[in-house]
Amino acid sequence: MSFSENVRSAFRRGETDAVVRMSEAEIERAQAAGDPAGEVEARYSLARVAIRGGDLPGGEARAREALEVALRSGDRSLEERPRHVLAGVARMSGDLTRARDLYRESIALNETLGQPQTVNSEYHNLAFCELGLGNLDAARKLFAENRERVFRNGWADFVPYVCVAGAALASAEGDHSRAALMIGVTDVAFAAIGQVPDPDDAADLAKMRAAATEALGATAFEKEYAEGQRLDPQRAFGYDHS
């Protein structure tokens, strides 16, 4: 596999130390070889590690370094991942209005680049911004459109994030039983593809889990959670498999 495939797989498996080692070595190699794509990918990976560790300023700094390399290269496709991270940092920092603008810019870039799955991913993040800003109708609409695209196109790697969205919407609506059930669906969906949530989604899940446990009590939460673990994601959203 390429460096990009290896480092992203390691990150999604939660192998943080390996990601750092691989990325630092790749920066040296890429700089020596005049390979901006490799350097951008490595700096992007270090940004994600920083964010996963709770270091948002560090994550932003690494992402800006990656974006600077991308801009110097003149290759617009290299801007995509750093811009995604900068939007994510704004979202996780609580600056949802700025994050919303950055995600819209990212969507426009990815539409230009002809990357429908990444467009879909950024709409997922945009929906979370709307949810955080209290625009439940807008978030509900974006989540539903996103879910339909994922299931229609068979984008298996994105199914767990659809489940995250379902839990988040239930939590925002005050339906903590549904949120607990969807957290169970989500955890199994991630395990099914051998991945862990991205940092911003992991933070959202932790908040939802805490809110549902407080609202329901630990015993009731675990009951709903266990039920969710037995549900197929499409069935959890009422899709008919017949």
DOVEXPA-419973 format. One line per field, with one value per residue: residue number from 1; residue in three letters; chain; x, y, z of N, C-alpha, C in turn. Coordinates in steps of 0.001 Angstrom, whole numbers, plus 500000, padded with zeros to 6 digits. Layout:
N
seq	NUM; ...
type	ALA; ...
mol	A; ...
n_x	X; ...
n_y	Y; ...
n_z	Z; ...
ca_x	X; ...
ca_y	Y; ...
ca_z	Z; ...
c_x	X; ...
c_y	Y; ...
c_z	Z; ...
REM end
This chain:
242
seq	1; 2; 3; 4; 5; 6; 7; 8; 9; 10; 11; 12; 13; 14; 15; 16; 17; 18; 19; 20; 21; 22; 23; 24; 25; 26; 27; 28; 29; 30; 31; 32; 33; 34; 35; 36; 37; 38; 39; 40; 41; 42; 43; 44; 45; 46; 47; 48; 49; 50; 51; 52; 53; 54; 55; 56; 57; 58; 59; 60; 61; 62; 63; 64; 65; 66; 67; 68; 69; 70; 71; 72; 73; 74; 75; 76; 77; 78; 79; 80; 81; 82; 83; 84; 85; 86; 87; 88; 89; 90; 91; 92; 93; 94; 95; 96; 97; 98; 99; 100; 101; 102; 103; 104; 105; 106; 107; 108; 109; 110; 111; 112; 113; 114; 115; 116; 117; 118; 119; 120; 121; 122; 123; 124; 125; 126; 127; 128; 129; 130; 131; 132; 133; 134; 135; 136; 137; 138; 139; 140; 141; 142; 143; 144; 145; 146; 147; 148; 149; 150; 151; 152; 153; 154; 155; 156; 157; 158; 159; 160; 161; 162; 163; 164; 165; 166; 167; 168; 169; 170; 171; 172; 173; 174; 175; 176; 177; 178; 179; 180; 181; 182; 183; 184; 185; 186; 187; 188; 189; 190; 191; 192; 193; 194; 195; 196; 197; 198; 199; 200; 201; 202; 203; 204; 205; 206; 207; 208; 209; 210; 211; 212; 213; 214; 215; 216; 217; 218; 219; 220; 221; 222; 223; 224; 225; 226; 227; 228; 229; 230; 231; 232; 233; 234; 235; 236; 237; 238; 239; 240; 241; 242
type	MET; SER; PHE; SER; GLU; ASN; VAL; ARG; SER; ALA; PHE; ARG; ARG; GLY; GLU; THR; ASP; ALA; VAL; VAL; ARG; MET; SER; GLU; ALA; GLU; ILE; GLU; ARG; ALA; GLN; ALA; ALA; GLY; ASP; PRO; ALA; GLY; GLU; VAL; GLU; ALA; ARG; TYR; SER; LEU; ALA; ARG; VAL; ALA; ILE; ARG; GLY; GLY; ASP; LEU; PRO; GLY; GLY; GLU; ALA; ARG; ALA; ARG; GLU; ALA; LEU; GLU; VAL; ALA; LEU; ARG; SER; GLY; ASP; ARG; SER; LEU; GLU; GLU; ARG; PRO; ARG; HIS; VAL; LEU; ALA; GLY; VAL; ALA; ARG; MET; SER; GLY; ASP; LEU; THR; ARG; ALA; ARG; ASP; LEU; TYR; ARG; GLU; SER; ILE; ALA; LEU; ASN; GLU; THR; LEU; GLY; GLN; PRO; GLN; THR; VAL; ASN; SER; GLU; TYR; HIS; ASN; LEU; ALA; PHE; CYS; GLU; LEU; GLY; LEU; GLY; ASN; LEU; ASP; ALA; ALA; ARG; LYS; LEU; PHE; ALA; GLU; ASN; ARG; GLU; ARG; VAL; PHE; ARG; ASN; GLY; TRP; ALA; ASP; PHE; VAL; PRO; TYR; VAL; CYS; VAL; ALA; GLY; ALA; ALA; LEU; ALA; SER; ALA; GLU; GLY; ASP; HIS; SER; ARG; ALA; ALA; LEU; MET; ILE; GLY; VAL; THR; ASP; VAL; ALA; PHE; ALA; ALA; ILE; GLY; GLN; VAL; PRO; ASP; PRO; ASP; ASP; ALA; ALA; ASP; LEU; ALA; LYS; MET; ARG; ALA; ALA; ALA; THR; GLU; ALA; LEU; GLY; ALA; THR; ALA; PHE; GLU; LYS; GLU; TYR; ALA; GLU; GLY; GLN; ARG; LEU; ASP; PRO; GLN; ARG; ALA; PHE; GLY; TYR; ASP; HIS; SER
mol	A; A; A; A; A; A; A; A; A; A; A; A; A; A; A; A; A; A; A; A; A; A; A; A; A; A; A; A; A; A; A; A; A; A; A; A; A; A; A; A; A; A; A; A; A; A; A; A; A; A; A; A; A; A; A; A; A; A; A; A; A; A; A; A; A; A; A; A; A; A; A; A; A; A; A; A; A; A; A; A; A; A; A; A; A; A; A; A; A; A; A; A; A; A; A; A; A; A; A; A; A; A; A; A; A; A; A; A; A; A; A; A; A; A; A; A; A; A; A; A; A; A; A; A; A; A; A; A; A; A; A; A; A; A; A; A; A; A; A; A; A; A; A; A; A; A; A; A; A; A; A; A; A; A; A; A; A; A; A; A; A; A; A; A; A; A; A; A; A; A; A; A; A; A; A; A; A; A; A; A; A; A; A; A; A; A; A; A; A; A; A; A; A; A; A; A; A; A; A; A; A; A; A; A; A; A; A; A; A; A; A; A; A; A; A; A; A; A; A; A; A; A; A; A; A; A; A; A; A; A; A; A; A; A; A; A; A; A; A; A; A; A
n_x	500842; 500291; 501915; 499884; 497612; 498492; 499007; 496548; 494987; 496241; 495689; 492891; 492641; 493424; 496115; 498131; 500867; 502257; 501337; 502497; 505264; 505469; 504616; 506442; 508763; 507972; 507685; 510358; 511322; 509660; 510228; 512912; 512623; 511129; 508325; 505334; 502773; 503148; 504242; 502150; 500172; 501429; 501745; 499104; 498247; 499629; 498324; 495781; 496370; 497157; 494745; 493121; 494345; 493475; 494701; 493926; 494956; 497519; 496787; 495554; 497763; 499436; 497795; 497644; 500288; 500360; 498502; 499833; 501958; 500471; 499290; 501551; 502282; 500454; 498581; 495337; 493953; 495430; 494774; 492535; 492372; 493806; 492135; 489776; 490496; 490977; 488417; 487235; 488606; 487682; 485006; 485175; 486242; 484172; 483439; 481108; 479837; 481944; 483012; 480918; 480988; 483550; 483198; 481333; 482928; 484740; 483057; 482396; 484956; 485463; 483390; 484221; 486505; 485414; 484663; 482542; 482070; 483573; 482377; 479913; 480740; 481541; 479134; 477895; 479382; 478740; 476049; 476233; 477204; 474984; 473232; 474479; 474193; 471589; 469764; 467637; 465835; 467185; 469447; 468294; 467267; 469628; 470992; 469221; 469308; 471976; 472167; 470538; 472052; 474324; 473383; 472161; 474288; 475944; 478104; 480027; 482012; 481117; 478846; 478950; 479140; 476778; 475220; 476235; 475241; 472497; 472290; 473090; 471113; 468854; 469627; 469754; 467093; 466115; 465428; 466522; 466522; 466384; 468783; 470643; 470203; 471039; 473710; 474650; 474208; 475996; 478557; 478884; 478786; 481134; 483011; 482513; 483722; 486277; 487296; 487846; 486058; 486407; 488166; 486419; 483876; 484126; 484280; 481715; 480152; 480904; 479847; 477112; 476681; 477175; 475132; 472831; 473114; 472951; 470328; 468752; 469680; 472091; 471415; 469108; 470179; 472131; 470476; 469064; 471261; 472387; 470348; 470569; 472998; 472331; 471048; 470757; 472205; 470611; 468054; 467739; 467154; 464756; 464671; 463457; 464344; 463303
n_y	498802; 502367; 505227; 506989; 505288; 503457; 505091; 506266; 504025; 503096; 505236; 505105; 502716; 503456; 503607; 505567; 506204; 504891; 506283; 508821; 508206; 507212; 509457; 511521; 510451; 510386; 513104; 513962; 512361; 513234; 515980; 515893; 514643; 516392; 516166; 517268; 516218; 513958; 515217; 516911; 515018; 513743; 515843; 516506; 514140; 514280; 516475; 515426; 513545; 515249; 516553; 514405; 513891; 516009; 518420; 521096; 523649; 522784; 520942; 522647; 524219; 522308; 521630; 524051; 524275; 522141; 523089; 525317; 524112; 522790; 524963; 526210; 524293; 524450; 522612; 522011; 519867; 519023; 520716; 519858; 518011; 519454; 521746; 520584; 519734; 522199; 523273; 521393; 521856; 524421; 523822; 522019; 523727; 525313; 527433; 527671; 529058; 530015; 527515; 526420; 528044; 527334; 524616; 524801; 526003; 523926; 521953; 523120; 523113; 520337; 519548; 520779; 519278; 516859; 514849; 512983; 511397; 512662; 515150; 514384; 513626; 516099; 517428; 516015; 516941; 519651; 519496; 518856; 521254; 522924; 521656; 522153; 524895; 525130; 524836; 522811; 521803; 522271; 520699; 518162; 517734; 517757; 515566; 513481; 513510; 512922; 510367; 508902; 509039; 507612; 504959; 504356; 504389; 502505; 503082; 501837; 502484; 504834; 504341; 504037; 506748; 507844; 506644; 507861; 510423; 509919; 509316; 511760; 513557; 512498; 512914; 515721; 516287; 515484; 512856; 510549; 507810; 506813; 507912; 506459; 503887; 504292; 504889; 502406; 501048; 502489; 501937; 499218; 499358; 500758; 498896; 496845; 497632; 497813; 500181; 503283; 506110; 509363; 512174; 514440; 513296; 511300; 512869; 514003; 511683; 510901; 512972; 512646; 510115; 510563; 512410; 510886; 508804; 510207; 511184; 508868; 507057; 504609; 501852; 501758; 503030; 501154; 499045; 500026; 500585; 498033; 496863; 498380; 497446; 495079; 495679; 496053; 498696; 499898; 498972; 500190; 502726; 502406; 501340; 499167; 495887; 493993
n_z	500000; 499557; 501158; 501999; 502141; 504063; 506347; 506857; 507372; 509699; 511421; 511583; 512881; 515331; 515959; 517089; 517739; 515717; 513491; 513908; 513769; 511125; 509688; 510317; 509203; 506553; 505925; 505887; 503767; 501640; 501441; 500670; 498227; 496786; 496817; 497081; 497573; 499217; 501463; 502262; 502928; 505092; 506968; 507347; 508546; 510984; 512024; 512486; 514468; 516558; 517067; 517817; 520239; 521712; 521328; 519968; 519018; 518162; 516206; 514384; 513645; 512387; 510256; 508888; 508063; 506280; 504407; 503413; 502030; 500087; 498702; 497649; 495833; 493784; 493104; 493350; 494397; 496541; 498549; 499786; 502102; 504210; 504395; 505203; 507791; 509061; 509087; 510750; 513157; 513774; 514198; 516419; 518248; 518857; 517281; 515423; 513384; 511761; 511137; 509653; 507363; 506411; 505866; 503801; 501862; 501490; 500474; 498012; 496797; 496614; 494971; 492634; 492218; 491619; 493526; 494870; 497209; 499177; 499145; 500184; 502756; 503809; 503822; 505824; 508019; 507854; 508492; 511198; 512168; 511720; 513451; 515921; 515995; 516528; 514507; 513840; 511881; 509469; 509912; 510202; 507631; 506062; 507200; 506513; 503702; 503331; 504487; 502726; 500356; 501140; 501727; 499281; 497475; 498516; 500234; 502298; 504206; 505230; 506631; 509542; 510276; 509454; 511360; 513674; 513191; 513398; 516128; 517206; 516335; 517620; 520277; 520363; 520022; 522385; 522761; 524444; 524796; 522194; 521324; 522876; 521876; 519203; 519586; 520313; 517870; 516320; 517468; 516885; 514123; 513485; 514441; 512656; 510297; 511070; 512204; 514059; 515420; 513802; 515286; 515895; 515705; 517640; 519930; 519902; 520229; 522807; 524361; 523825; 524858; 527581; 528160; 527628; 529477; 531861; 531665; 531445; 533319; 534310; 534022; 532340; 530127; 529287; 528557; 526293; 524691; 524309; 522826; 520509; 519584; 518455; 516159; 512623; 510726; 508610; 509187; 511642; 510898; 509748; 507181; 504671; 504100; 502492
ca_x	500000; 500988; 501991; 498558; 496743; 499014; 498877; 495125; 494530; 496773; 494947; 491534; 492746; 493799; 497539; 498645; 502335; 502687; 501040; 503508; 506537; 505361; 504449; 507700; 509679; 507488; 508003; 511768; 511451; 508958; 510971; 514119; 512244; 510290; 507013; 504397; 501632; 503544; 504417; 500818; 499515; 502083; 501404; 497676; 498139; 500063; 497243; 494715; 496846; 497087; 493337; 492659; 494887; 492899; 495524; 493341; 495905; 498540; 496163; 495377; 499088; 499906; 496952; 498054; 501543; 500004; 497846; 500870; 502641; 499517; 499137; 502792; 502371; 499537; 497665; 494191; 493506; 496174; 494188; 491293; 492477; 494080; 490953; 488834; 490942; 490779; 486986; 486975; 489117; 486737; 483810; 485454; 486541; 482911; 483168; 480298; 479547; 483115; 483110; 479914; 481529; 484683; 482681; 480732; 484044; 485276; 482098; 482577; 486228; 485335; 482532; 485098; 487444; 484681; 484825; 481223; 482064; 484079; 481284; 478949; 481337; 481518; 477736; 477706; 479948; 477929; 474820; 476549; 477275; 473605; 472676; 475058; 473663; 470174; 468934; 467310; 465209; 468241; 470283; 467509; 467200; 470959; 471272; 468403; 469861; 473261; 471890; 470021; 473178; 475222; 472782; 471910; 475551; 476687; 479362; 480084; 482875; 480450; 477669; 479026; 478946; 475330; 474701; 476588; 474276; 471215; 472385; 473190; 469813; 467992; 470066; 469351; 465637; 465769; 465017; 467750; 466419; 466784; 470213; 471381; 470092; 471852; 475122; 474935; 474307; 477217; 479757; 478998; 479064; 482568; 483735; 482298; 484672; 487611; 487730; 487387; 485539; 487268; 488182; 485246; 482749; 484358; 483902; 480248; 479609; 481140; 478864; 475785; 476649; 477057; 473801; 471831; 473282; 472410; 468874; 468073; 470276; 473020; 470774; 468255; 471063; 472746; 469434; 468856; 472529; 472501; 469383; 471159; 474087; 471763; 470316; 471407; 472044; 469480; 466823; 467653; 466570; 463447; 464727; 462899; 465304; 462596
ca_y	500000; 503643; 505872; 507508; 504177; 502895; 505996; 506442; 502786; 503088; 506229; 504620; 501624; 504055; 503392; 506922; 506245; 504474; 507396; 509857; 507727; 507153; 510797; 512255; 509893; 510769; 514517; 514010; 511784; 514051; 517225; 515569; 514223; 517404; 515525; 517988; 515379; 513168; 516087; 517343; 513883; 513504; 516933; 516310; 513042; 514798; 517344; 514573; 512972; 516304; 516784; 513237; 514036; 517176; 519605; 521767; 524604; 522023; 520402; 523752; 524609; 521294; 521727; 525245; 523915; 521303; 523932; 526147; 523262; 522561; 526195; 526413; 523305; 524799; 521487; 522277; 518650; 518878; 521615; 519300; 517492; 520517; 522600; 519792; 519765; 523552; 523385; 520559; 522547; 525498; 523183; 521486; 524869; 525974; 528531; 526939; 529906; 529924; 526136; 526259; 528685; 526549; 523386; 525153; 526182; 522599; 521294; 523693; 522613; 518924; 519455; 521123; 518165; 515653; 513858; 512936; 510847; 513689; 516126; 513816; 513694; 517476; 517745; 515420; 517879; 520864; 519214; 518966; 522688; 523406; 521094; 522891; 526262; 525060; 524785; 521384; 521443; 522217; 519535; 516959; 517599; 517378; 514200; 512543; 513464; 512247; 508951; 508328; 508880; 506559; 503646; 504134; 504151; 501423; 503600; 501124; 503162; 505988; 503914; 504401; 508185; 508009; 506246; 508966; 511496; 509531; 509479; 513185; 514184; 512039; 513590; 517131; 516331; 515063; 511451; 509912; 506365; 506624; 508220; 505326; 502806; 504609; 504771; 500985; 500765; 503146; 501233; 497977; 499725; 501038; 497630; 496026; 498012; 497851; 501567; 504057; 507393; 510530; 512879; 515263; 512395; 510650; 513839; 514094; 510454; 510922; 513904; 512035; 508997; 511130; 513007; 509823; 508083; 511078; 511297; 507575; 506191; 503672; 500583; 501965; 503316; 499910; 498243; 500566; 500433; 496628; 496653; 498970; 496590; 493945; 496196; 496444; 500144; 500315; 498703; 501191; 503926; 502075; 500896; 497823; 495043; 492970
ca_z	500000; 499559; 502468; 502338; 502561; 505317; 507484; 507163; 508008; 511066; 512198; 511844; 513867; 516601; 516210; 517054; 517710; 514381; 512575; 514111; 513218; 509672; 509133; 510438; 508200; 505226; 505702; 505484; 502433; 500656; 501249; 499904; 496877; 496143; 496658; 497950; 497958; 500373; 502619; 502702; 503591; 506380; 507893; 507631; 509508; 512283; 512509; 513007; 515723; 517565; 517391; 518593; 521584; 522363; 521069; 518815; 518403; 517454; 515001; 513435; 513150; 511428; 509062; 508143; 507400; 505127; 503406; 502784; 501052; 498996; 497923; 496887; 494759; 492707; 492884; 494218; 495083; 497791; 499550; 500310; 503465; 505186; 504584; 506006; 509181; 509597; 509380; 511919; 514346; 514081; 514763; 517745; 519123; 519161; 516341; 514452; 512223; 510893; 510657; 508595; 506157; 505922; 505266; 502507; 500936; 501218; 499585; 496674; 496270; 496277; 493790; 491516; 492023; 491234; 494590; 495505; 498566; 500079; 499228; 501130; 504085; 504291; 504138; 507160; 508991; 507797; 509242; 512617; 512488; 511815; 514686; 517033; 515974; 516891; 513300; 513784; 510610; 508451; 510208; 509918; 506172; 505579; 507641; 505737; 502343; 503454; 504748; 501488; 499428; 501637; 501539; 497857; 496776; 499153; 500778; 503582; 505170; 505821; 507401; 510961; 510476; 509362; 512674; 514578; 512933; 513982; 517581; 517519; 516140; 518713; 521492; 520271; 520148; 523740; 522766; 524900; 524572; 520802; 521245; 523436; 520909; 518033; 519974; 520186; 516440; 515843; 517921; 516117; 512728; 513394; 514613; 511464; 509241; 511666; 512363; 515211; 514930; 513697; 516578; 516182; 515947; 518934; 520961; 519898; 520806; 524251; 524935; 523722; 525797; 528927; 528307; 527684; 530744; 532917; 531518; 531579; 534329; 533691; 533660; 531160; 528996; 528824; 527910; 524949; 523979; 523916; 521748; 519317; 519109; 517715; 514999; 511376; 510577; 507784; 509960; 512706; 510301; 509170; 505795; 504452; 503379; 501702
c_x	500877; 501080; 500613; 497643; 497190; 498741; 497414; 494545; 494998; 496011; 493568; 491518; 493146; 495265; 498302; 500168; 502873; 502456; 502106; 504839; 506525; 505333; 505739; 508722; 509268; 507770; 509449; 511943; 510867; 509692; 512223; 513790; 511448; 508897; 505997; 503219; 501954; 503682; 503074; 500126; 500104; 501723; 499924; 497486; 498571; 499010; 496135; 495111; 496747; 495647; 492782; 493146; 494386; 493669; 495004; 494275; 497014; 498004; 495979; 496716; 499598; 499094; 497325; 499382; 501270; 499377; 498858; 501637; 501743; 499395; 500381; 502876; 501519; 498527; 496491; 493717; 494219; 495623; 493073; 491385; 492829; 492873; 489885; 489201; 490696; 489305; 486640; 487456; 488171; 485479; 484055; 485776; 485280; 482575; 482375; 479959; 480715; 483252; 482126; 480407; 482667; 484222; 482023; 481825; 484638; 484363; 482275; 483867; 486082; 484373; 483349; 486037; 486751; 484817; 483528; 481221; 482583; 483068; 480267; 479456; 481267; 480089; 477364; 478197; 479182; 476642; 475058; 476694; 475871; 472954; 473178; 474562; 472170; 469227; 468543; 466691; 466250; 469114; 469563; 467466; 468549; 471309; 470498; 468935; 471176; 473071; 471413; 471143; 474067; 474643; 472545; 473185; 476391; 478039; 479541; 480916; 482196; 479227; 477788; 478755; 477475; 474688; 475029; 475561; 472914; 471194; 472377; 471846; 468850; 468338; 469603; 467846; 465165; 465289; 466238; 467706; 466858; 468285; 471048; 471370; 471015; 473349; 475549; 475094; 475636; 478461; 479966; 479343; 480541; 483381; 483642; 483262; 486082; 488166; 487273; 486903; 486636; 487163; 486930; 484024; 482896; 483953; 482389; 479624; 479769; 480126; 477464; 475618; 476445; 475663; 472726; 471909; 472705; 470889; 468155; 468476; 471078; 472342; 469933; 469099; 471617; 471735; 469221; 470106; 472684; 471527; 469934; 472259; 473587; 471082; 471224; 471192; 470844; 468169; 466636; 467027; 465249; 463477; 464238; 463872; 464604; 462619
c_y	501249; 504187; 506342; 506406; 503610; 503793; 506206; 505193; 502715; 504062; 505694; 503429; 502151; 503927; 504719; 506985; 505874; 505588; 508477; 509431; 507740; 508545; 511603; 511767; 510327; 512236; 514659; 513496; 512709; 515364; 516985; 515256; 515282; 516885; 516216; 517139; 514547; 514018; 516567; 516223; 513648; 514586; 516886; 515217; 513476; 515729; 516512; 513942; 514014; 516531; 515627; 513318; 515259; 518463; 520314; 522816; 523894; 521440; 521471; 524157; 523617; 521365; 522944; 525010; 523091; 522140; 524820; 525363; 523044; 523794; 526474; 525475; 523677; 523711; 521629; 521039; 518462; 519784; 520937; 518845; 518579; 521413; 521883; 519858; 521145; 523790; 522586; 521196; 523665; 524931; 522714; 522592; 525647; 527142; 527953; 527756; 529875; 528521; 525901; 526859; 527866; 525238; 523673; 525369; 524833; 521822; 521799; 523187; 521168; 518683; 519771; 519969; 516862; 514529; 513732; 512374; 511879; 514818; 515660; 513923; 515103; 517959; 517171; 516396; 519196; 520682; 519313; 520424; 523263; 522908; 521880; 524311; 526304; 525013; 523331; 520970; 521314; 520990; 518245; 516680; 517139; 515943; 513184; 512401; 512689; 510740; 508251; 508093; 507703; 505176; 503340; 503753; 503031; 501857; 503058; 501859; 504348; 505610; 504265; 505884; 508576; 507689; 507296; 510092; 511174; 509677; 510953; 513886; 513784; 512757; 515042; 517296; 515895; 513637; 510607; 508388; 506024; 506892; 507053; 504151; 503052; 504599; 503305; 500569; 501283; 502359; 499937; 498277; 500060; 499746; 496777; 496376; 498204; 499243; 502123; 505407; 508437; 511335; 513695; 514391; 511659; 511577; 513972; 512862; 510426; 511835; 513293; 510900; 509513; 511705; 511942; 509052; 508902; 511113; 509991; 506784; 505109; 502390; 500716; 502272; 502014; 499016; 498710; 500373; 499001; 496291; 497202; 498113; 495403; 494373; 496442; 497952; 500560; 500067; 499727; 502480; 503632; 501683; 499461; 497018; 494041; 493285
c_z	500000; 500982; 502914; 502847; 503900; 506510; 507851; 507822; 509455; 511953; 512563; 512803; 515241; 516951; 516096; 516940; 516331; 513366; 512691; 513497; 511694; 509057; 509201; 509416; 506800; 504923; 505228; 504059; 501366; 500381; 500401; 498449; 496121; 495846; 497571; 498404; 499192; 501616; 503163; 503470; 504978; 507393; 508275; 508683; 510902; 512884; 513139; 514344; 516846; 518017; 518218; 520033; 522326; 522162; 519822; 518201; 517622; 516163; 513945; 512820; 512110; 510131; 508224; 507424; 506150; 504021; 502691; 501723; 499835; 498104; 497081; 495691; 493549; 492379; 493851; 494968; 496417; 498904; 500338; 501758; 504484; 505439; 505407; 507491; 509801; 509913; 510631; 513208; 514753; 514732; 516189; 518749; 519495; 518268; 515176; 513218; 511246; 510321; 509516; 507282; 505549; 505288; 503913; 501455; 500536; 500280; 498157; 496025; 495800; 495124; 492542; 491177; 491611; 492233; 495401; 496917; 499570; 500224; 500265; 502561; 504655; 504554; 505513; 508235; 509021; 508600; 510743; 513050; 512655; 513105; 515891; 517135; 516302; 515710; 513019; 512450; 509507; 508659; 509848; 508410; 505602; 505969; 506798; 504312; 502318; 503612; 503476; 500479; 499845; 501368; 500055; 497105; 497391; 499698; 502198; 504623; 505839; 506652; 508884; 511221; 510304; 510716; 513743; 514434; 513537; 515485; 517968; 517391; 517252; 520012; 521501; 520443; 521537; 523837; 523152; 524780; 523153; 520632; 521750; 522465; 519723; 518354; 519898; 518737; 515893; 516210; 517137; 514654; 512535; 513502; 513352; 510340; 509805; 511859; 513710; 514683; 514748; 514993; 516890; 516450; 517277; 520080; 521056; 520548; 522323; 524947; 524926; 524723; 527233; 529162; 528437; 528996; 531901; 532868; 531846; 532815; 533635; 533217; 532398; 529933; 528425; 528120; 526477; 524085; 523458; 522795; 520438; 518731; 518291; 516411; 513804; 511174; 509736; 508499; 511080; 512210; 509577; 507722; 505695; 503605; 502452; 500226
REM end
